[in-house]
Amino acid sequence: MPRVTLVEYDPRWPSLFEERAAAISTLLSPFAREIHHIGSTAIPGLAAKPKIDIDAVITDEGAMPELRARLCKADYTFHGDPHASGLWTFTAAALPYGTRLYLCGEGNAAHAARLLFRNRLRERPDFARRYEALKRALAAQAGGDWDTYNNGKRSFIDEVLAAATTKKAPPSPAGPSY
């Protein structure tokens, strides 16, 4: 099992997201309602795994088989819904950073929580610094045990989301947003 690897923040991440979001929007047309840069690569200054995480909200979950076929034809690998959260996961290898794409329907609770967490870390550099320190410690401790790494972040994520209970995820725009 590959080690959990973190890389230093790369100022190219926002532009890489923009490029990939445009390509994803084309692949998912006309079903892409909005596309968001999520995860640690979406937080300025934060170290991250070397993948650009992207959430794409689709307008018709019934189109999932067609969208899966389109993405697989474009060299994405389908991983199902590994956490039973309605986030259908795809990955694509690219250098220097891969892509992890999550498709979900409108109103998906996991997607809303991810946006809220991202926004909170952007607003609160102290939270971002604490999160990075935790991730570094967990990566060193976990080695190649992804469950240890991911589960170790859970209480911090819950704390940040609880602190943001008065904040709401941004409203969904009418068209794709990147």
Residue, then its C-alpha position, 0 to 999 in steps of 0.5 A: m500500500p502506498r505511503v500517505t504523502l503530503v507535498e508543500y502548497d503549490p501556487r499552480w493548484p488553483s489554475l490546474f483546478e480551473e483547467r481540469a474543471a473546464a475539461i470536466s464540465t465539457l465531459l459532463s455536459p449538459f449534466a454539470r450544475e456546478i464544479h468546486h475545488i475542494g480538499s487541501t489543494a483548495i486552501p492557500g498555503l496548505a500542504a496536501k496530497p498530490k491530487i486536485d480534489i474536485d466535486a461536481v454536482i450533477t443535475d440528474e443522478g439517473a445519468m450516472p451510468e452515461l457519465r461514468a462511461r464518458l469519464c472512463k473513456a477519458d482515462y478516469t478510473f471509477h471507484g464507486d461510492p466508497h463511503a456510501s455518502g452519494l459521492w461517486t469517486f473517479t481518479a485520473a493520473a496526471l503529472p505533477y498532480g493527479t485528479r480525484l473527482y467526486l460526482c454527486g446529486e444536488g443537495n448532497a450532505a457530504h458535498a455541503a459539509r466539504l464546502l463548509f469545511r473548505n470555506r472555514l479553513r480559508e477564513r481561519p488560517d489558525f484552523a488551516r495551520r492546525y489541520e496541516a500539523l495534524k495531517r503531517a503527524l498522521a501521515a508520519q504515523a500512518g505510513g501506508d494505512w489510509d484508514t488511520y490517516n483519514n480516521g485520524k482527521r475526523s474529530f478535527i473536521d467535526e470540530v471545524l464543522a461544529a464551529a461553523t454551524t451558524k455559517k451555511a455553504p454558499p448557494s448553488p449557482a445556476g450554471p457550472s462554477y469553478 
